[in-house]
Amino acid sequence: MCCTPFLFLGIFNSSEKNLFGEIRWFATSKAPLPSSASSMSPNQSSLPPSNPTISTSLSCVLSFLLSFSPSLSPSFSSCSLSVYSHAPCVVGRGWGACRRGCSQRLLFADSSLALPPEPTCPTLRMSKNESKTELCDLAVTMTQVDPQEPRRQSRRAALFLRYVQPCLAELLGSTLFIFTGCLSVVENVNGTGRLQPALAHGLALGIVIAVLGEISGGHFNPAVSVSVCLIGGLKVVLLVPYILSQMCGGMIGATLAKVISPVESYHNASGGAFNVVQSETQVGPAIVAEVVMTLFLTLVVCMGAVNGRTRSLLAPLCIGLTVCADILAGGAISGACMNPARAFGPAVAANYWAYHWIYWVAPMTAALITGSLIRLLLGDEKVRVFLK
């Protein structure tokens, strides 16, 4: 009796998170089946020839289904499936009755994940000359992988990119900027006046913002971080780490400038610290100058780099030019600090603390004013609080 087997992939019973709880295969034949499986003798029929086309198709279909099943549990992922498709057996739920009179399970993939014994029916045995591919003996083995491991790795990478890398960028950028600024003050030539420090600070700040701005936003200034946080451009949880990174970068940059500078020049310039204010009469003008100049700087940063409506690709250049203009305009009144980290680093390295508080109070006051102006009046619809 010649049969043409037709394989049909049946029902997938899922339990909990296991998509393939049980796979049932049905083998049907165009020829009618005998009423009793035991009524046929072993010599009444012969095995149908193996069909490589069906074997290859079955292998591709089952491999495709397994590869697109992300919900497979680790226990199922480590099981092995074996299909003997050439056997003229009728398989129901669980064990099937073979035409030769034996009982053999053809495919087992239920939740117990225990493989059946090797087929003992003469009709299911392979000859030594027949290959596994020809008999469609499909063995699918998947390596057991913990599904939580990729999630843990991606979560660690996300935490690094969101919290650690921006702080490192702020540390590095502050170090380079303050090192350049302090060294320009220490090595300033008498004939150039404030032009050399102005150009050095402005160019260095614009460069580090252009290079590292995509990572951290390019603040490198606690006053800028406060103003950006007030308008929603920086998460509150990152404000303190940003300020600490900038202060550490200031200390590192000022220390590097101290190491490479001549001792006499370093002491004459107070290590790049702000020593313009020498008496109480200069405190008032210095505070006003620092507030206005820092307001100018933070307004350029927030409107040119954060606010959606006025954001510009020229923001690094505009910020650098603003620093240059402030130093040229107000350097003789207060030193034109505009940056508490720029004041803190040289003060630690040179141990110079005279009127140091001015360079914290005035820039932070300007940052609060900038945040209020943008939130209430100048911000776009996403930033502005009123009249949206």
N, C-alpha and C positions, 0 to 999 in steps of 0.2 A: 504494500500500500504506500503510495507516494503522497507525501504531505508537504504543503508549503507553509512553514510557520510564520505567523504574524504576531509580532511582539507589541504589546500595548502597555504603556506606563500608566499604572492605575492611580490609586488614591494615596495622598500624602496626609498622614494623621500627625498633627503637631501637638506636642504637649509642652506647656510652659514656654521656654525659649528655644526648644529643639524643633526646627522646622520639619525635619524628616524623622518623625517618630517611627513610622513603619512604611515600607515600600512593598507593594504587592504587584506581582507580575502575573499576567494571564497569558497563556499560550493557547491559541485556538487554531483549528485546522479546518480546511475546506471539506475534508472527508468526515463523515459521521463517526462518532465515537461509539465503541461497544457499550452495551448496557452495564456490563460488569468488567471491572479492570482485571479480575482474576480469571475471566473466561478465555483469555488469549494465552496461547503458549508462546514461549520465547522464540520459536521458529516461524511464527505466522507472519511476521513483518520484520523489516530491517530498518536500521537507522536511516533517516533522510540525510542526504549529503549536506555538509556544512555550507553556509552561504556567507562568503567574506563580505559582501556588500552590507548585509544585515548586521554582521558583527561590527564592521567599522562604523556604521550609522549609530548602533546602540552605544558604542564606546564614546562617540562624539557627543551624543545627546546627554548621557549620564555625566560626563565630564563637564559639559556646559552648565548643567543644573547645579552640580556641586560647586563650581567656581563662582556662581552668582548667588550663593546662599550665605550672606554675612551673619545670619542668626544661628548658624550651626554651633552647637555646644562643643566644648573641648573634648568631651567624651566621644561624641559622634565623629569628630574630626579625626580621631585616631583609629577608627574602625576600618575594616577591609571588607569589600563587597566582592562576591564572586557570582557570576551569572553563567549558567550552562544553558544556552539558548537553543542548542541543537536537539535537545531531548524532547521527544513527543509526549510530554506530560501535561496534565491538566492541573494547574496550581490554583487552589482557592486561597482562603485565608489561613496562613500558617503552613501546614504540611499538605502536599499534593499527592494524589494517587497516580502512580506511574502505570502506563499500559502494560508493562512487563510484570506487574503484580507486586512491586515493592513500594515502599513509602519513602520519599526523599524530598527534602526541602530544597528548592532551587535557589531562592534568594532570601537572605535573612538580613534585615536592617532595622529591627525593632529597637525599643528603648533599652533592652538588656545588653545589646551590643556584643553578644557572644556569637562567634561564627559557628556555622553548622559543621559537622564532620564531613570529610571528603566523600563524595557520592560513591555508594557501594553498588548501585544498580548497574548491571552490565551495559545497559543502554547509555549510561552517563559517563562511562569510563573513556578516557582518551587513549588512543593507540600511541605508541612510542614515536611513530612517524608523523603524527599530526601535530601541528604547532598550536600554541594557545590562541593565536590570532584567528586561525582558521576555525577553531571550535568556539570562538567568541568567549573565551574564558577571560572575563574582564576583571582585573584586580585594580581597585582604586584605593590608594593609600594616601592619606593626608597627614602631614606632620602636626602633632599636637602643639598648638600655639595659644598662649594665654591671651585672650581678647582684650584684657585690661592693659597689657603692656604698651601697645601703640597709643592708647589714650593717655597713659602716664607720660610717655615721651612727648606727645604733642602738647600736653598740659605744661610740662616743664619748659618746652620751647616757647610757648605762649607767655608764660610768666617771665622768662628771660627777656623776651622782646618787649614786653609791656612795662616791666619795672626795672630790671637790672641794666639792660643796655642803655636806656636813656640817661640813667645816673652816671654810667661810665662815660658817656659822651659829654655830659656836663662837666665831669671831673677833668677830662682831657682838654676840652675847649677852654675851660677857665684857666687851667695851667698854662697853656700856650699863650692865651691873651694877656694874662697878668705878668707872665715872664717877659713878654715883649714890651708891655707898658712900663714895668719897673726898670728894665734895662735902658729904655729910651730916656727915662728921666735921669738915671744915674750917669749915663754917658752923654748927656746933652751938652752940646757945644754952646758956649756963651753967645756966639753970634747969631744963632738960629732962634733963640728965645723959645716961645711955646710952639713953634711950627713943627719941630722934630717930634715932641711927644704927641701932638695932635695927629700928625700923619701916621705915626706908629700905632697909636691906639685905634684910630679909625680903620686903617687897612687890616690890622690883625683881627679886629672884631668882625669886619665884613667877610674875611676869608673863612674864619672858623664857623660863622653862621652858614655860609654857602656850603661848606663841606659836611658839617655835622647837624645842620638844621633839620634834615629829614628824619633823623633818629630821635632827637630830643626836643626839637623846636628851636634850638639855638638861643637859649636864654643867657647863660653865663653871667647872670646878675640876679641877686635875690629880689630886687625891686621889680625887675621885669617878670620874674616868676609869679610874684604876688599879683601884679596887674593882669597878667594873662589868666591866672586862676580865677580872678574875680569876674572875668567876662566869659568863663566857661571853656577856655582853651587848654586848661591843665586840670587834671583830676586833683581833688583836695588831698588824696592819700599820697600823691607824689610831691606835694609842695615842700614838706620838711626834708625828704631825701634830696630833692633838687638843691635846696639851700645849703644843706650839709656838704653835698658834692662840690658846690661852687666855692664854699669856704675852704675846703680841703685843697681844691685846685689852686686857690689863691695863695695858700701857704706854701704849696709845692713850687709854684712859679716864682714867688718872691725869694724862696730859699735858693733856687737855682740861679737867680739873678745875683744874689749875694755871693754865691760860691765863685762865679766867674768874673765878678767886678773887682777893680782895684780898691784896696781898703780906703784910701783917702777919698776917692770919688764917691764911694758908697756912703761914707759917713757924712760928707758934705751935702749929699742929697737926701739924707735920712733914709737911705735904702729904698727910695721911691715912695715913701709914705707922704701923706699930705701934711705939710708943715707951714702952709700959708697963713692960717689963723694963729696969731701969736698973742692976742689980747682979747679982753671981753668986748671991747668996742667993735671988733670984727665979727663977732658971733652972729649978730642979727643979719647983716648983709650976706654973710656966708650961708646962713640957713635959707634965706629967700632965694639966693642964686642957685643953690642946690635943688630946691623944690622946683623952680621953674625949668632948669636944665633937665632934671630927671623927668619932669612932666613931658617935656618935648620928646625925650628919648622913648619913654614908655608909650606915648601916643603914637609915635611912628611905628613901633614894634606891633602894637595891638591892631592898629588900623591897616598897616601894610602887610602883616603876616598872618593875622588871626581872623579879623572880621571878613566875612565872606564877600560882602559887597565891594570892599575897597582893597581886597588882597591883590598883591602885585608880585610878579617875578623879580622885580628890582628891589625887593625888601632888603636883602643883605647889603646892597650898595647904599640904599637910603639910610639904613641904620648906621653904617660906617661913616657916612658923610655927616650925619647928625652928631655923632661923637666928636668928629673933627671940628665942626662948627661950635659946639659947646665949649670945647677946650680952648679954642682960639678966642671965644667971647668972654668966658668967665674964669679962665685959668688963674688970673691974677687976684680974683676976689676970694674964691674958695678952693681953688685947685681943680675944680670941675671933675669931681669924683663920679657922681651919678651911679655908683656901684659899691654897695657895702662890702662885697667880697674883694674888690680891688683895694679898698681901704684896710680890710682886716688882714690880708696876707702880708703886706709890707710892715704893718704895725707889729705883727708877731715876729717876723724875721729881724726887724731892726729894734724891736722893743720901744717903739715910739707910740705913745697913747695920748698925746696932748690933743684935746678937743676931738677925740675920736668919735664921740657919740653923735656929733653933727652929721657924720657920713652914714649913720644908720637912721636917725630920726627923719632927716629931710628927704632922702630917697623913698623911704617907706610911706611917708605922707603923700608924696607925689604919686606913688603907685595907687594909693586909695583914691586919690582925686581922679586919676585916669580911669580906673575901673568904674567909678560912679558916672563920669561923663559918658562913657561908652554904653553903659547899661541903661542910662536914662535918656540920652539924647542922640548920640552919634552911631550907635550900633545898628546892625540890620535887624530884620524881623526875628531871627533866631536868638540874637543877643539882647535886644532891647526889651525892657520889662514892660513899659507902657506903650500904648498906641501901636499895637502890632497890626 
